């Protein structure tokens, strides 16, 4: 591969990542991306301070959109790419630590992943954790975005994905950007519908977790399942 083609290949990988995150990437592509992160030498101290001041925390910087980040003097596409790849690799790492592990025995690792993935999101996201008959984690995926309600979360889609993953049990997870971990009436209503839908295909629901900052609310612990 000549230099021109190689540069084009690297740019295509970078564009793919900035557009869709790590979805669809192979592990070797992630490593390749990390190896091509070189940028021209420059002093990044002041842009870093400005970003921290603007977004309030490291997590806030990592969660900021590319457009927001590039509004800061000294931060360009290469810097944004470095931030976003680091964030995504961290999430992949945390996810890989718990796949195939027992859900209950790996509770701390599961919570690390969920908090890292959800606590600083500005929108509500709904995730499903799929378990096998031995309560081992088969897969995790984000299914819906937006305020939890019957118009935003579709039990039919949850049932379909449970069957696709050959799951014996499910754990639902969503975040509260407000920071209040207590369930709303919509949370209670849709959870009941989801439990009934799962029961129709003989799949049990072990829990529904609400992530609000560093706080976690468990429906099971509060006798709501």
C-alpha angles and dihedrals in degrees: 000000000000123000094262094051091044092053090048091050093051091048091051090053091049093048090048091052095047090050101044109008116226095327107124095014122127118223092249090055090055090053090047090053092051090052092055098052095108114134132180113280113264140143108267098173097100096044088050091052091047091050092049091049093048098046099032101227145023089263090050091054092048092048095048117109121251090249092053092047093048090053086075115088111251097022116108139161095289092053092047090050091052092051096047096046091050091051093048095046089052090054093047089050093051091046093050090053092064106034109112091012125120108267096222097040091048094046095126093052091045091052091048089056095045095047092047090049100043117018098088099036114126092210132052113259126191119212132182126209112204118211132190126223091279092053091251116147111253099176145333127215143168110242108170141022128203139044110335108254140126088267094054104038120054117203089198091061091047090052091048093051092046089056092044089054093043089233124179094190140013139212117200121210133183137160135236109214088192089071093237108121097194116111120251124222088259089054090053094045097049092043090056090050092048093049090051092048092050091048089056089066094038094254118136127218112224099185149336113223126198116203115204112169104302093337122099126196117200119202090199093053089052094049094247096128 
